[in-house]
Amino acid sequence: MSRVANLSKLRQERMREISLRNKERERMREQEKAAREREARYSNGHLFTSLTVSGTTLCTACNKSITAKEALSCPTCNVTIHNRCRDALPNCTKMKQRQQKTVLLRNNSALQNVTLRAKTPGMRERPTSAIYPSDRFRQSLLGSRRGRSGLSLSKSVSTNNISGTLNDDSPLGLRRILSQSTDSLSFRTRAMSVESLNDDGDIYYHSLLEEIELECQDFKADSWSMAVDGGYLQTHRKNVIKRQDVIYELIQTELHHMRTLHIMERVFQQGMLEELQLELSTVHAIFPCLEQLIRIHSHFLAQLLLRRNNSLQCGSSCNFTIHQLGDILLHQFSGQCADDMQKTYAEFCSRHLRAVKLYKELLARDKRFHCFIRRVSRGHLLRCHGVQECILLVTQRISKYPVLIQRILEYTTEDEEEASSLAQALTMVRDLLSSIDQQMGEMEKTQRLQEIQLKLDPRAQARVRDGGVFKPGELLRRRLVHEGTLFWKTQGSRLKDIQVLLMTDILVFLQEKDQRYIFPSLDKPPVLSLQNLIVRDIANQERGMFLISDSSPPEMYEIHAASKENKDVWIRHIERTVSKCPSRLEFPLIETEQKAHLRRLKADLQQKDREMLELLQERVTVFCELAEVTSGQEGLQPPITRYLFRADIPQAPRAEKLLLDATAEVDKLSELLLGSSVDIPLLCHHSHKEVVGTSKQDLLVNGAHDFSTAKDCTRSQDKPTTVEICQRLVNLSVYLHALQGAVIKQDSILELLPQSQDTLVPAAGGVWRPLWRNSGDREASVGSTIGELALLQRQHSLLQEELLRLRDAENRFKDSERARAKLERQVRHMKVCSGPAPDFQQMEEQAPQPASLQPGSHLITAADTLWARQEPVHSSEGLQDGSDLEVDVTSDDDGTASESSKDLQDIQEDI
């Protein structure tokens, strides 16, 4: 019995031990599970809690729907995510602020408890570091800057090392010295690179900033009321004072804007290129279109300051009242200036985010770049004008103009003409803003479409209803209208989240898989044509809609949005795009290889045209600068107009007007350079008879009148200024470059016209006539018919212009004959008054044509001077030049009349 009782007791004790052991294991497992749950829920500073959500709730991290019961919510920052997305979520902002505050308090308390004990005589001196050879060098390197006093001690420096109890003979002490030197190497290297830079760069940047500040010296006051004298202020009414305050604010803010642009150019951009040797493409990516912005706003600011200087009171340098400003604003926000501002600001604002992102990446990974930014930012002016702040200020500047102009208009009550100009300027600047916003949206959508196309699997394909294959390259042919996440209800009542792209003529459904986009493999094609697409709401479902295609048989897609408002937005965009959807004849769903190659060739041709026009524009600017430097004059700017060719159909360009303007500039330039007139002998023949009585060789040198001799006769006449001559040269360069651009673009237009089996031959008068072989060729296709009609309209307008030109040439020829008769009478009068004169016919035979201006020639005859002042006669059909004195009048008249009648007959037949 005793043995049995002992065995039972042992069994019970063993069972009790096993039970206790199992309970301990379960408790440890529960603790580990709770720890894992706490770690999972407390991620990146977030305190997550489990949550049950509806099927249409979107994840904050991945922007996808949360369909399962795996949602986590952070009550601190109010985010809802998938359980698997907790690591991808950024840090909790509010929790991070609390942690930073706690760490700051802990560090302050720790620094207060650290005390440095005085060294005893028996203690060894602390070994000097290899990085800092001496205290004097350390003091000269680091300096006594205020920023150094707040730096915390390196983590490798212990209190024993600070107190000086380190023994050099001990290996531990050696290890501590090496640890201190190596651990603090990166910090001290940064300190040396920042603090020990040469002061020459600082002096340069400080002097540059002082120069920029001097530009705003006259506008340091806060308002016009504070800038002018008190007595001058009391002479104006309250309404005028408020208007001048707003005008003063406009000029002051424009000065500040130019200061920001100069800081971006002279400080940051120039330093990155010259000191850091960054690539030009990288610098232009951070500061896009900076040169264009400076050119636009410097011209605008120069006009404002000129108006301010012209409005100054006599004897005062600060008292001014600007009565008229609308003309400057109209000029700035219309025409070529408005086009330049629209293009420049749209590109700058659309690249804003990329520029800031690239700047942050360089600042994080490039230590030299980081040190450069810290060094140049020491000045008080750059404390609030960093790179990011400057970029943001530039993007916001264009939105300030409507507010200022509106306020100026409110206080303009007396001058109705000025009020009308301001109202027009206000309308123009608002239209400019809307066009910039629209163009920015188009650029951003283009960039987004490129990102989606790069993210799309290159092997992905989608079958469409007509049997074709839709490839990823087809996306870039189209324009993105709208995109977002929707839910596609498939068979089995499942909602599948998809990325929907609304494009020019199609709807594309994409699905994300392994961080790439693919076409979903469902029961319906993922590419839906917008041709006659029908959109209908789903009854009793405010978030759903039906998309019914126009295929045979029709297909219906059931799409759901995240909210009713989102669904309404999609319906509006789809209906608007359907109404503008092009036909399949104009824009096929899938492009063949031949059509794609032809489209690329046309796009390359147009791109080359644009590049050549931009090069011509730059060449005009360089020529203008060269003229300024050569003449020593400033302000020689080309006329800000649409002087370069622009192919805006149906208003096709006329290169003839550019040629006429260029020829007129040549005539005016010849007058300025050779500066003589036929009245010279009449003014001085009484006192200088020897001038007229000289021999023929003395009178004619290289076919021109002796200008040096005539100079004595015309001392009272004003000599043409160098400024006017240089300005004429600039204008001539502009017209010639514009003519070159016209020829380039005209060739492209003729090549791109749909001319199938048409032969173009030159007709009379320089007009191109299409000759069809038979009547059936005219109806080859709809596209060719449209091209032929446009060409016929162009020819009709050219013929009318030709008719007007011939009539004008005939009138000018008659005027030239009358001028010839007048010249002959003057020569006879000279012969009677001053004796024998050189034979007029021989002078004509020796004198060259006035159009051929020989370089280095300073002499001109009286007859050539008169014909140089006549407008050029453009007669490509046989009209003789009126300046040619060797041709008989009667023969010229008869030849011109006969050829003109022939041209008129041809014109009547063509019309």
BAKOL-45411 format. One record per residue (C-alpha): residue in three letters; x, z, y. Coordinates in steps of 0.02 Angstrom, whole numbers, plus 50000, padded with zeros to 5 digits. Last residue first. Example, Ala and Ser with C-alpha at 12.3 -4.5 7.8 and 13.67 -1.06 7.14 Angstrom:
BEGIN
SER506845035749947 ALA506155039049775 
end
This chain:
BEGIN
ILE494964445454164 ASP496314435654076 GLU495764419054151 GLN495614426254327 ILE497344433854312 ASP498104417654256 GLN497324408554403 LEU497974421854522 ASP499714419954448 LYS499654401254476 SER499054403654653 SER500484415754686 GLU501714403254616 SER501104389854733 ALA501024401254883 THR502744408054851 GLY503514391054832 ASP502674384554989 ASP503204399355095 ASP504964399055031 SER505134380455062 THR504474382055239 VAL505584396455285 ASP507204388455224 VAL508334400055127 GLU509984405655205 LEU509274420855294 ASP508994430955134 SER508174446855198 GLY506424441355152 ASP506864440754969 GLN506134425654881 LEU504574427054778 GLY504864419354606 GLU503754428954490 SER504754445354486 SER504334449054666 HIS504784466454721 VAL505094465854908 PRO506064480654968 GLU505444489055128 GLN506354482855284 ARG507654494255361 ALA509084485855270 TRP508454469155341 LEU508754474955519 THR510474481755481 ASP510984465855392 ALA510604455555549 ALA511614466855662 THR513084466155546 ILE513744480855449 LEU515414489955437 HIS515954505955349 SER516224498855175 GLY517014511255057 PRO515844507054916 GLN514974490254938 LEU513094491354966 SER512334476554875 ALA510534476754935 PRO511014469955106 GLN511584453455030 PRO513354448855082 ALA513814441955255 GLN514924426455256 GLU513544413455246 GLU512434423055366 MET513804424455495 GLN514094405755478 GLN512264402355517 PHE512314413855669 ASP513804405255748 PRO514834418055839 ALA514414421056019 PRO514844411256176 GLY514424419756339 SER513754437056370 CYS512004435156439 VAL511494417956370 LYS512244420956198 MET511494438356189 HIS509784431256231 ARG510004417956097 VAL510444431455971 GLN508924441656021 ARG507804426356000 GLU508524423355828 LEU508174441355781 LYS506364439855837 ALA506154424155731 ARG506854433355581 ALA505704448155612 ARG504224436155612 GLU504834428855449 SER505014446355376 ASP503224450455424 LYS502634434755334 PHE503584440155180 ARG502824457455192 ASN501094449955191 GLU501494439355038 ALA502234454354948 ASP500644464354981 ARG499604450454907 LEU500724449554757 ARG500664468354733 LEU498774468754741 LEU498654455554606 GLU499944464254498 GLU498994480654514 GLN497424472154453 LEU498384464654310 LEU499104481554263 SER497374489354261 HIS496734475654146 GLN498264477354033 ARG497974496054013 GLN496154493353972 LEU496654480453843 LEU497924492353766 ALA496624506253752 LEU495404494253669 GLU496734488153548 GLY497174505953499 ILE495354510253467 THR495134494753362 SER496714498853264 GLY496044516153221 VAL494354509753166 SER495134497453047 ALA495494478953024 GLU494134473353143 ARG495244464053265 ASP496174455453123 GLY494604445953075 SER494614436253238 ASN496174426753195 ARG498014426753236 TRP497834439653371 LEU498914438353526 PRO499174454553624 ARG499714451753803 TRP501104461853885 VAL501184460654076 GLY502814455454161 GLY501954444354288 ALA501654430454167 ALA501464435853987 PRO502694444553873 VAL502224443453689 LEU501474456953581 THR501044452253404 ASP499694461953316 GLN499684463953128 SER499104482153142 GLN499404489753311 PRO499014508353303 LEU499954513853459 LEU501444524853414 GLU502764511753454 LEU502014507353622 ILE501894525753668 SER503694528953614 ASP504354514553719 GLN503384520953870 LYS504134538253845 ILE505914531953855 VAL505584520154001 ALA504714533754099 GLY506134545954067 GLN507354533354139 LEU506244531054290 ALA506174549854313 HIS508064550454306 LEU508144537054440 TYR506854545954548 VAL507744562754538 SER509454555354573 LEU508764546654727 ASN508004562854788 VAL509664571854767 LEU510584558054860 ARG509304558755000 GLN509584577555012 CYS511454574655022 ILE511224562555166 GLU510034574355256 VAL511264588755242 THR512714578155302 THR511844575155466 PRO511514557955534 LYS512454555355700 ASP511424557255856 GLN511474543055982 SER512304546056151 ARG513984540456087 THR513224523856042 CYS514364511056124 ASP516004518956070 LYS515354519555892 ALA515054500855896 THR516924497955888 SER517144509555738 PHE515624501855654 ASP516354484455653 HIS514864474455591 ALA514824470355405 GLY515284455355295 ASN516894462755231 VAL517534463955412 LEU516564453355534 LEU516784455155722 ASP518664454655722 GLN518714439055614 LYS517374430555717 SER518364432755875 THR517974445256007 GLY516814441256149 VAL515454453256099 VAL516594468356104 GLU517504461956256 LYS515934462956357 HIS515984481856351 SER515154488156510 HIS513774475356525 HIS513564472456338 CYS513254490656303 LEU511444493756261 LEU511004476156209 PRO512474475256090 ILE511914491055999 ASP510074486755987 VAL510244478755817 SER510504495455734 SER511894504955645 GLY511974520655537 LEU513014515055386 LEU512774531055284 LEU511074536155353 GLU510364518655351 SER511024515755176 LEU510214531955119 LYS508544526455190 ASP508664510055096 VAL509204518454934 GLU507764530954950 ALA506564516354968 THR507284508854809 ALA507004525254715 ASP505214526354778 LEU504864508454726 LEU505604511554554 LEU504574527254531 LYS503014517654584 GLU503424504154456 ALA503584516654314 ARG501704518454307 PRO501174531954187 ALA499654531554070 GLN498114540854127 PRO497214538953960 ILE498264547953896 ASP499454560053978 ALA501234553953953 ARG502214564154080 PHE503704556354168 LEU504784567454274 TYR504324569154457 ARG502884580854423 THR503254590354581 ILE504504603154639 PRO505544591854752 PRO507374593554706 GLN508274607854792 LEU509624606354923 GLY509504624054993 GLU511324626655031 GLN512614615555116 GLY514474614455078 SER514294595855051 THR515204595254884 VAL514534611954820 GLU512734607854867 ALA512844590154798 LEU513544597054635 GLU512104609454626 CYS510854595254648 PHE511734584954514 VAL511654599754395 THR509784601554427 VAL509474583054398 ARG510504583954238 GLU509454598554178 GLN507864588454204 LEU508624573654115 LEU509094584953970 GLU507314591553964 LEU506654573753962 MET507854569453822 GLU507274584453721 ARG505444579953745 ASP505754562053690 LYS506734568253538 GLN505254579253491 GLN504054564553508 LEU505124554053392 ASP505324568253268 ALA503434570853264 LYS503164552253235 LEU504434552253094 ARG503654567753017 ARG501934559853021 LEU502584544052938 HIS503414554152800 ALA501814564052772 LYS500804548052768 GLN501964540552637 GLU502004556452534 THR500124558052532 GLU499214571152633 ILE497874581952554 LEU496284586052649 PRO496374570452754 PHE496314571952945 GLU495654556753038 LEU494704548952893 ARG494254566352829 SER493324570152989 PRO493934583453108 CYS493144600853112 LYS492614605753288 SER490864612053244 VAL491544620053085 THR492834629453188 ARG491504637253300 GLU490434641853150 ILE491904649853060 HIS492494659753211 ARG490754666453249 ILE490424670953067 TRP492104679953054 VAL491744690453207 ASP490004694853143 LYS490764700552978 ASN492014711653067 GLU490614719553168 LYS489614722853010 SER491054731852929 ALA492374729552794 ALA491824711752759 HIS490964704152608 ILE491034686252543 GLU489864677752420 TYR490424659852394 MET489154646252355 GLU489574629352283 PRO488644613052311 PRO488624600152169 SER489234589352248 SER490234596652390 ASP489524602352556 SER490014620652535 ILE488904635952552 LEU489744651652619 PHE488624666852597 MET488814682752698 GLY488954701552667 ARG489224716752777 GLU487414719752829 GLN486754718352654 ASN484844718652646 ALA484774699652650 ILE486454691052643 ASP486894681752803 ARG487134662952799 VAL488584651152838 ILE488424632552798 LEU489954621252787 ASN489664603452846 GLN491524599252820 LEU492404616152821 SER493284612952656 LEU493564627752539 VAL495254630752455 PRO495274644752325 PRO494264633852204 LYS492874643352113 ASP492854652651945 LEU494394662751989 SER496274660751980 PRO496804667652149 PHE498084657052244 ILE499674666952262 TYR500464677652397 ARG502014688052367 GLN502354706752368 ASP502174707852179 LYS500434700052188 GLU499444696852347 GLN497924685652336 LEU497534670752446 PHE495904662152495 VAL496074646852608 LEU494654640752720 ILE494844622752777 ASP494774610852925 THR495794618553066 MET496214634652976 LEU495324650752929 LEU496524660252816 VAL495754673552703 GLN496794687052617 ILE495854693352466 ASP495094709552403 LYS494094707252244 LEU492374714852238 ARG491684714852061 SER489864710952026 GLY490214703851852 GLN490554686451919 THR491524686952082 LYS491204695352249 TRP492614690752368 PHE493114704752486 LEU493934701052654 THR495644703852733 GLY496124694352890 GLU496524677652969 HIS495914667153115 VAL496254649853189 LEU497864644753103 ARG498324626753143 ARG498614614153005 ARG500034603752938 LEU501004619652899 LEU499724624652769 GLU499934608752666 GLY501694614152617 PRO500954627652506 LYS500244614552386 PHE498434608752361 VAL498294597652209 GLY496994583752208 GLY495524581852091 ASP494204579052224 ARG493584596852205 VAL495234605452242 ARG496544612152122 ALA497704625452189 GLN499574626752172 ALA500834641052178 ARG502624636552132 PRO503254640152308 ASP502484657652300 LEU501794661352472 LYS502834673352577 LEU503674659052669 GLN501974651152703 ILE501284667752764 GLU502744670052884 GLN502554652352949 LEU500694655252977 ARG501094671253073 GLN502324661953184 THR501024648553220 LYS499714661853254 GLU500894670553375 MET501234654153463 GLU499384650053477 GLY498984667453543 MET500364666053671 GLN499664649253726 GLN497944656953749 ASP498624671853843 ILE499664660553954 SER498154649353985 SER497114664554033 LEU498464670754151 LEU498654653754233 ASP496784652454256 ARG496834669354341 VAL498284663454449 MET497334647854498 THR495744657054543 LEU496714669354652 ALA497654655054736 GLN496004646454776 ALA495314662554850 LEU496924665154950 SER496804647555021 SER494974650155069 ALA495384666855152 GLU496794658655251 GLU495604644955311 GLU494274657955357 ASP495464668355463 GLU494514683955519 THR494124693555359 THR495744694555259 TYR495734712655196 GLU494844708555033 LEU495934693155006 ILE497514703555012 ARG496764715354883 GLN496324700954767 ILE498054693554788 LEU498844710154735 VAL497734712454583 PRO497904694354527 TYR499814695054542 LYS500124710554435 SER499784702354265 ILE501304690954280 ARG502434706054299 GLN501954714754137 THR503034704354020 VAL504524706354136 LEU504314725254144 LEU504264726353954 ILE505874716653935 CYS506714727554065 GLU506124743653982 GLN506764738053812 VAL508474733553881 GLY508644749153986 HIS508064749954165 CYS507514768154192 ARG509254775454177 LEU509954758954236 LEU509824762854421 HIS510634779954401 GLY512174771954326 ARG512734777954155 SER511794764254063 VAL513284752554056 ARG514244764553945 ARG512834769053828 ILE512374750753799 PHE514184746253766 CYS514414760853645 HIS512894755453543 PHE513484737353539 ARG515194743053481 LYS514374753953348 ASP513364739553276 ARG512094744953144 ALA510784754753241 LEU510894746553413 LEU510954729353334 GLU509374733053236 LYS508514740353389 TYR508914724953493 LEU508284713453355 LYS506624722853349 VAL506454722453539 ALA506754703653542 ARG505554700553399 LEU504194710353486 HIS504394700953650 ARG504494683453576 SER502694679053620 CYS502924686453793 PHE504454675853832 GLU503714659653763 ALA502074661653856 TYR502994667254012 THR504094651754016 LYS502764638753976 GLN501474645654095 MET502734648754233 ASP503424631054219 ASP501684623454220 ALA501184633954371 CYS502734628454466 GLN502414610154420 GLY500694610054498 SER499884626054554 PHE500294644654561 GLN501804644254676 HIS501184631254800 LEU499504639754818 LEU500364656554844 ILE501494649454979 ASP500024641155068 GLY498984657055059 LEU500244667855152 GLN499794666055335 HIS499754680055465 ILE501334689355414 THR501684703155541 PHE503464708855574 ASN504374723755650 CYS505984727655555 SER507384717655634 SER506754717655813 GLY507234707555966 CYS505824695055949 GLN504564700855821 LEU504894695155644 SER503674682455569 ASN505004669255531 ASN505994682255434 ARG504454686955330 ARG504054668655293 LEU505834665855238 LEU505764681455130 LEU504194675255043 GLN504894657755014 ALA506524664754946 LEU505544676154830 PHE504604661554755 HIS506194651454729 SER507074666454652 HIS505554669454543 ILE505564652454459 ARG507464650754440 ILE507664668454374 LEU506284665854246 GLN507044649354188 GLU508744657454163 LEU507994671854063 CYS507004660753944 PRO507294672653797 PHE508304688653823 ILE508534696453649 ALA508434679753558 HIS509524671853691 VAL510864684953656 THR510784681453469 SER510854662553494 LEU512374664253607 GLU513324673753475 LEU514004690553525 GLN515734691853600 LEU515514710453637 GLU516384709553806 GLU515984692053868 LEU514304687653788 MET513554704853773 GLY514194709753945 GLN513464694154026 GLN511774697153945 PHE511684715753984 VAL512394717354159 ARG512264700854250 GLU510724693454165 MET509614708154121 ILE510114717254280 HIS509764701454381 LEU508034700054302 THR507634718154344 ARG508224715654523 MET507144700054534 HIS505654710554482 HIS506094723754611 LEU506144710454745 GLU504464703854687 THR503804721554694 GLN504374723054875 ILE503664706054926 LEU501964709954851 GLU501984727754919 TYR502334721255095 ILE500864709255076 VAL499784724055023 ASP500344734655171 GLN500104719855288 ARG498284718555235 LYS498004737155257 ILE498754736555432 VAL497694721555479 ASN496094730755429 LYS496604746255525 ARG496904736755686 HIS498634733155753 THR499504738755914 GLN499784756255847 LEU501014749855716 TYR502164742555848 GLY502284759455932 GLY502644768055768 ASP504024756255719 VAL503884746255558 ALA504394751555383 MET503194766155362 SER501614756055393 TRP502344741755288 SER502404753255137 ASP503564763755031 ALA505104760455134 LYS506614753355045 PHE506144735455084 ASP507564729955198 GLN508894736655079 CYS508194727954925 GLU509644715654911 LEU510854729954938 GLU510284737654774 ILE510894722454677 GLU512594723754760 GLU512684742254718 LEU512254738054538 LEU513674725454532 SER514894737854608 HIS514404750654477 TYR514564737654339 TYR516294732354394 ILE516904750154419 ASP516264755054247 GLY517144740154168 ASP518764744854253 ASP518584762654190 ASN519344758154023 LEU518464766153878 SER519024783553823 GLU517294791353822 VAL516314779853710 SER517614774353582 MET518424791553581 ALA516764800353555 ARG516284788353417 THR517974791353334 ARG517694809953357 PHE516054809453265 SER516694798253125 LEU518254808653100 SER517364825453099 ASP517244825952911 THR519014819452885 SER519914831453001 GLN518904846852956 SER519034843252771 LEU520904840552785 ILE521094857052877 ARG519964865952752 ARG520934858752605 LEU522554865052680 GLY521804882252705 LEU521234882652526 PRO522934877152465 SER523664892552548 ASP525294890852643 ASP524454886152805 ASN523464902252813 LEU521834901252912 THR521324916953005 GLY521104907253170 SER519394913553219 ILE518704895753218 ASN519324892853042 ASN518514908952986 THR516904904053071 SER516834887852974 VAL517074870153039 SER516384857352914 LYS514664856752995 SER515394851153160 LEU514914862253306 SER513404858153412 LEU513544847553571 GLY512724855153726 SER514294857153829 ARG514834839253799 GLY513414831253902 ARG514024839654060 ARG515634830154054 SER517254839954065 GLY518374826653993 LEU518364820953813 LEU519994811553816 SER520904820553955 GLN520424837553885 ARG520894832453708 PHE522554825553772 ARG522904841853861 ASP522394851953709 SER523634842553603 PRO523774829953462 TYR521874827553443 ILE521594816053293 ALA523004823453192 SER522284840653219 THR523304855053282 PRO523574869653164 ARG522784885953224 GLU524144897853280 ARG524624910853154 MET523944928353163 GLY525114942853191 PRO524824942953379 THR522954945053352 LYS521754931053398 ALA520164935153490 ARG518554933453391 LEU517384919153424 THR515574923753414 VAL514204914053322 ASN512554923353336 GLN511964913253489 LEU512324897053401 ALA511244902253255 SER509784906953368 ASN509864890253456 ASN509984881053291 ARG508444889953221 LEU507424886453378 LEU507884868053370 VAL507504867253185 THR505764874553214 LYS505394862453357 GLN505974847753255 GLN504894853353109 ARG503354854953219 GLN503634837753295 LYS503844830353123 MET502204838153067 LYS501314829853213 THR502094812853183 CYS501864812252995 ASN503254801352929 PRO502874783352889 LEU501854778652733 ALA502754768852598 ASP503044784352490 ARG501204788852489 CYS500684771452434 ARG500434775152248 ASN499094788152282 HIS498194775652391 ILE497994779652575 THR496884788452703 VAL497624793952870 ASN496974807452987 CYS498634813653062 THR498564831953009 PRO497094830452888 CYS498134819252774 SER497034810152650 LEU497404804252474 ALA496344791752379 GLU496444790052192 LYS494614789152144 ALA494684770252121 THR494134756452242 ILE495274759052391 SER495294742252482 LYS496904735052546 ASN497794737452713 CYS499424742352627 ALA499824758752717 THR498164763452798 CYS497174759452642 LEU495494751452678 THR493814759152635 THR492604746352562 GLY492344754452392 SER491824771352460 VAL492954786452463 THR493314801852356 LEU494734812552424 SER496244821852359 THR497254831452488 PHE498874826352569 LEU499964836952684 HIS501054823652763 GLY502854827352816 ASN503544812452723 SER502664818252564 TYR501724834852542 ARG500414828952419 ALA501604823152288 GLU502744838152308 ARG501254849752302 GLU500604840852148 ARG502304841752065 ALA502414860252105 ALA500674863152036 LYS501144853951877 GLU502744864051861 GLN501774880251885 GLU500474874951760 ARG501814870551635 MET502674887251662 ARG501024896451634 GLU500684886451479 ARG502404890451412 GLU502174908851450 LYS500484908751363 ASN501274900551212 ARG502644913651205 LEU501384927651221 SER500374920351078 ILE501914918150971 GLU502434935951005 ARG500704942350960 MET500694932150802 ARG502374939450756 GLU501764956950791 GLN500224953950686 ARG501234947150541 LEU502434961850549 LYS500974973950546 SER500214965050398 LEU501854965650304 ASN502034984150339 ALA500304987750276 VAL500644978250116 ARG502214988150086 SER501355004650120 MET500005000050000 
end
